[in-house]
Amino acid sequence: MLKLLDGPQTLGRGRIFWSGFLAVLAGALIYPLFADSYDVGNFAYFLIWIFMALGLCLMWGYGGMLSFGQTFFFGIAGYGYGVLAINMGGGTATIAALVLSVVIAMIAAGILGYFMIWGGISGIFFGIVTLSATLVLAFFLGQTAGPEWHIGPARLNGFNGMKGMDPLTVGDFDIEGSALYYVMIALIVVVYIALRMLMNSSVGNVIVATRENPQRAEMLGYDVRKYQLLTFVIGSGLAGLSGALYTSWGQFITPSSIGLPAAAMPIVWVAFSGRNDLTATLVGSFLLLFGFQTITVYSQQAALVLMGALLLATVMLAPQGFVLGIGKLVVGWWGRRRRRDEAAALADTARLQSDET
Amino acid sequence: MALVDVKGVSKRFGGLTAVSDVDLTVNAGEVHCLIGPNGAGKSTLFKLIVGLYPPTKGSIFFDSVDITAERPYARVQRGMSIKMQAPSVFKELPVRQNIQIALQERLSGAERMEEEDRLLALLDLADDSGKLAGALSHGQQQWLEIGMALALQPQLLLLDEPTAGMSPEETHKTGELIKSFNAGGMTVLVVEHDMAFVRQVAQRVTVLHLGKIFARGSLEAILADEKVAEIYLGKTHAH
C-alpha cells in the first residue's frame, strides 16, 4: 500500500520529499505552542478550505471535469451540518452531524453527477451546469427569511444565514481553537495521503486516462462514466467536508458562501497552484488563502481584485499553475544536479583506477 | 465458426446511407480484411462493430451473443480490442503508463511489469518507455496503440488502417506482427487501403463499395476479380 504514496500522478517522491513533508508537518504541529490563539484560529480557518481545493484538483486536474459549483456541495453540507446539529441536540452528536452532512453532499453529487455524466455533459457545459446549481441554491436559500422556512427548530433565515448550531463537540469538550487546528491538520494529512494513494493506484490510472482520451479509455474496457462519477462524488464530498467544518467553526452559514464570488474562489486557488498535482494545490491554496485573508483585513475589494488578477496572470503566463511550475523547476534542477554529481563521481573513480594502474 | 456475425446492418446519417443492409461474417482464427475505395463505408462498418455508432437497422453478434445494444466497453470486456484509424493514445502520459493502463485489469505486480517489458520490446518502444506518448513519431504511436490493444489479449483484434502513415519497412513489420498474433489463435479484422499489406496478411477479404458488400472470398479470388479492380480505378462508379 505504501508504494502508492509515490507514483507518476503525484509530484515529489523519495526520502528527500517525505523528509520535507515530515518537517513541515512537525512545524505545523508545534505552531500553536508559539502562536497566539487568534492566529491559530485563523490558520484553522484557512485549512478548512483546503479540502474543497483538493477535491477540485481531483475532479478538474486529474479527472478533466471543471466544476464551477463546488460551493453547491459546500452549501449543502454546511447547511446540512447546521440543521442536523440543531435537530440532534448538539454535544457528541455534532460528530455524527458532520459525517452525515458530508454523506448528504455526496448523495447530492451522485444524483447531479449521474444526470450530467450519463447525459453526456462534458467540457464547458459541465462548468455551466454546476455553476447554475450553486446559483440556484444560493438564490433559494436567500429567500428563506420567513419563519415558515425551518427544519425542526433549525431556521434557515434567508440572507442573514443560519446560526445557533454547536461547534464540533466530544462529550463536554468543544473542538475549537487549537483543538480544531489539530483536527484540521490530522484531516488534511489523511485526505492528502488518501488522495495520493488513490491517484497512484489503478483507479487513478483510469481517472487520468478518462481525462486524456475518454474514447480510448472506453476502448480498453473501462466504463468511463463510473470513474467520472466516482471522481465527482469524492471531489464534491471534500467540498462538503469544507462546508460542514466551516459551519462548525463559525457556528453560522449564509447564502453568500454559496454565491458566485465564493464559487469562483476554488477555481482561482487550484488554477494558480497547479490543477494537475495534489501537493501543488495543497501548498498554493494555503498560500493564497493566507494572502487573501491578510489583504482582506485592509480591503476585501482589493483582495477580490487581486484574486481576479492572479487568475488572469495564471491563464496567460502559467496555464499549468505557478506553484506546480516552480515545483517542476525545482525537481528538474535537483535531478540535473544529482546526475551531474553522479557523473563527476564516476569520472573521479575512473581517474583513480587509471592512476593506480 | 463465426466469431462476429453482422446481420442486415444499415447506418444512415440524415439523408446519407453510409452502410446499407450489410451481412459480414468473421470466422474464429482468421485474418479478415475489409477493403474498398474511399467512402465505401469501411470505417463506418468498423465503428458499428465496435459500438461507436448504433446501427439504424440490423443486428451484430459476437461469439453468438447479440451485442447490438451494448456500449463499446462492454464489447471490449467480451473479448474485442480495437485500434482506431488515427492514433488514439494517452498523449500526455508516458508510454509505459499507456501500456500499464491497458494491462492493469488483467495482470498486477511483477507479472504486469514483465508483460509491459515484453510488449515494449516487441513494439521497439523500450528505449522510449519514459517519453510522453505524444512525443512519439506517428508510426510509433500506431504501434503503441496496437500494443495497448494487444495487452487485453483479445479474441478479436480490430485494426482500422493500422499502417496509415508508416514507412514500407514499418508496414511490413506490422504485417508480420499481425501474422504472429494470428498464429497464436487471435482473430483479426483489418480495414486497410494498402493492397501490398492486404496481400501480406489477408486470408479472407470482403470488398465494400457505396456502403454495400461488393465481393467477398479468398484473397486470390478477390485479386483475380476484374470488377474489384474496376471499382478501385473508379470505372464502375463512372458507369
Boltz contact constraints between the chains, C-beta under 6 A:
constraints:
  - contact:
      token1: [A, 8]
      token2: [B, 97]
      max_distance: 6.0
  - contact:
      token1: [A, 202]
      token2: [B, 104]
      max_distance: 6.0
  - contact:
      token1: [A, 205]
      token2: [B, 101]
      max_distance: 6.0
  - contact:
      token1: [A, 209]
      token2: [B, 90]
      max_distance: 6.0
  - contact:
      token1: [A, 209]
      token2: [B, 101]
      max_distance: 6.0
  - contact:
      token1: [A, 212]
      token2: [B, 90]
      max_distance: 6.0
  - contact:
      token1: [A, 212]
      token2: [B, 92]
      max_distance: 6.0
  - contact:
      token1: [A, 213]
      token2: [B, 90]
      max_distance: 6.0
  - contact:
      token1: [A, 216]
      token2: [B, 88]
      max_distance: 6.0
  - contact:
      token1: [A, 218]
      token2: [B, 72]
      max_distance: 6.0
  - contact:
      token1: [A, 218]
      token2: [B, 73]
      max_distance: 6.0
  - contact:
      token1: [A, 219]
      token2: [B, 82]
      max_distance: 6.0
  - contact:
      token1: [A, 220]
      token2: [B, 102]
      max_distance: 6.0
  - contact:
      token1: [A, 221]
      token2: [B, 73]
      max_distance: 6.0
  - contact:
      token1: [A, 221]
      token2: [B, 76]
      max_distance: 6.0
  - contact:
      token1: [A, 221]
      token2: [B, 77]
      max_distance: 6.0
  - contact:
      token1: [A, 222]
      token2: [B, 73]
      max_distance: 6.0
  - contact:
      token1: [A, 223]
      token2: [B, 73]
      max_distance: 6.0
